[in-house]
Amino acid sequence: MKKNKQSFKAGLNNINYIPKMKKNEKLQNEIHFAISRKPLLNILETGAYTRVGRYFKIFSYLVLFTGIGLIFSSCMGGYIASEPAYVDYARPQRQYDNQIWIDGDWGWNSQSHVYVQKTGYWTQPRQGHSYVAGSWQTTQRGKSWTKGHWQKDNVKKDNRQRDNRQNNNGNR
């Protein structure tokens, strides 16, 4: 048994003395080239691909921005020469005593290019807010509808104070 242990230990020592393998430099260079991106980018920078790619990139951005512009312009309301007639309708009964009535707005129909009246509704008042009703705005292009919205009460007071200051400055 002692011989087997000694021969085994001797065999382990012999393994450590095996000469190292030679480096395959060609294979190492190919692997480095495959991993590294710089040589690939250098090839692309000098070819015709960069010239065509640059113009294709510019063209792609133009198409993208044009598409976004068309989408946003189709969402906006249009302009009309005169305000449409408001159709009166009966208010439904409120369900709760603390509800307030919000008058109907006008919505732009992008298919028929006209404003369509939307009915009013009862809603709960928002704490610290007041409702600003929608209104018709007149510009050089025509009339357009500005939708109603909820506004914080302190913003409304700030606007009044600013308007009062401007009026006082104009009177001096």
NORWO-V192517 format. One record per pair of residues at least 4 apart in sequence whose ideal C-beta (glycine too) atoms are under 8 Angstrom apart, sorted by sequence separation. I is the first residue (numbers start at 1). J is the second residue. D is the distance in Angstrom with one decimal. If there is no record, write none. Layout:
<<I,J,D> <I,J,D>>
This chain:
<<1,5,6.5> <2,6,6.2> <3,7,6.0> <4,8,6.2> <5,9,6.4> <6,10,6.3> <7,11,6.3> <8,12,6.7> <9,13,6.6> <10,14,6.5> <11,15,6.9> <12,16,7.4> <13,17,7.1> <14,18,7.6> <24,28,6.2> <25,29,6.2> <26,30,6.6> <27,31,6.4> <28,32,6.3> <29,33,6.2> <30,34,6.4> <31,35,6.3> <32,36,5.8> <36,40,7.7> <37,41,5.9> <38,42,6.3> <39,43,6.7> <40,44,6.7> <41,45,6.2> <42,46,6.9> <43,47,6.6> <46,50,7.6> <48,52,6.0> <49,53,5.4> <50,54,6.1> <51,55,7.0> <52,56,6.1> <53,57,6.2> <54,58,6.7> <55,59,6.2> <56,60,6.2> <57,61,6.6> <58,62,6.5> <59,63,6.4> <60,64,6.2> <61,65,6.2> <62,66,6.2> <63,67,6.3> <64,68,6.5> <65,69,6.2> <66,70,6.4> <67,71,6.5> <68,72,6.4> <69,73,6.0> <70,74,6.3> <71,75,6.8> <72,76,6.8> <80,84,7.3> <95,99,6.7> <109,113,7.0> <125,129,7.5> <138,142,7.8> <139,143,7.7> <151,155,5.6> <152,156,7.3> <153,157,6.6> <154,158,6.3> <155,159,6.5> <156,160,6.6> <157,161,6.4> <158,162,6.3> <159,163,6.3> <160,164,6.3> <161,165,6.4> <162,166,6.4> <163,167,6.3> <164,168,6.3> <165,169,6.3> <166,170,6.3> <167,171,6.5> <168,172,7.1> <23,28,6.4> <44,49,5.5> <45,50,5.6> <94,99,4.6> <109,114,5.6> <138,143,5.4> <139,144,6.9> <151,156,5.7> <33,39,5.7> <44,50,6.0> <108,114,7.9> <109,115,7.4> <125,131,7.8> <137,143,6.9> <94,101,7.6> <108,115,5.9> <109,116,5.1> <136,143,5.2> <137,144,5.4> <107,115,6.9> <108,116,7.8> <136,144,7.4> <137,145,7.6> <106,115,4.3> <107,116,5.3> <136,145,6.0> <137,146,5.4> <91,101,6.5> <106,116,6.9> <135,145,7.7> <136,146,7.7> <106,117,6.0> <107,118,5.4> <134,145,6.1> <135,146,5.6> <106,118,6.8> <134,146,5.7> <104,117,5.9> <105,118,4.9> <134,147,5.0> <104,118,4.8> <134,148,3.9> <104,119,4.8> <133,148,4.8> <104,120,4.2> <132,148,6.0> <103,120,4.7> <104,121,7.9> <131,148,6.3> <132,149,5.7> <102,120,5.6> <131,149,7.6> <132,150,7.5> <101,120,6.1> <102,121,5.7> <131,150,5.7> <132,151,5.0> <101,121,7.7> <102,122,7.6> <130,150,7.4> <131,151,7.7> <101,122,5.9> <102,123,5.7> <129,150,4.5> <130,151,6.1> <84,106,7.3> <100,122,7.2> <129,151,6.3> <99,122,4.3> <100,123,6.5> <129,152,5.7> <130,153,5.8> <99,123,6.2> <100,124,7.9> <126,150,5.5> <128,152,6.1> <129,153,6.5> <132,156,7.9> <99,124,6.1> <100,125,5.2> <128,153,5.7> <98,124,6.8> <99,125,7.8> <128,154,8.0> <130,156,6.3> <95,122,6.8> <98,125,7.1> <94,122,4.7> <96,124,7.6> <106,134,7.0> <91,120,7.1> <102,131,6.1> <105,134,4.9> <77,107,7.9> <78,108,5.6> <84,114,7.4> <87,117,5.9> <89,119,6.6> <92,122,7.2> <103,133,5.9> <115,145,6.0> <77,108,3.7> <84,115,5.5> <86,117,6.8> <100,131,7.2> <103,134,7.7> <76,108,7.4> <78,110,7.8> <84,117,7.2> <80,114,7.4> <75,110,7.8> <78,113,5.8> <80,115,6.5> <74,110,5.3> <78,115,7.9> <108,145,7.4> <77,115,7.3> <106,145,4.3> <105,145,7.1> <105,147,5.3> <105,148,5.8> <103,148,7.4> <102,148,6.8> <83,136,5.3> <79,139,7.2> <83,143,5.8> <81,142,5.6> <82,143,6.7> <79,141,4.4> <80,142,5.4> <81,143,7.2> <79,142,3.5> <80,143,5.5> <79,143,6.6> <80,144,7.6> <79,144,5.2> <78,144,7.0> <77,144,5.4> <77,145,5.8>>
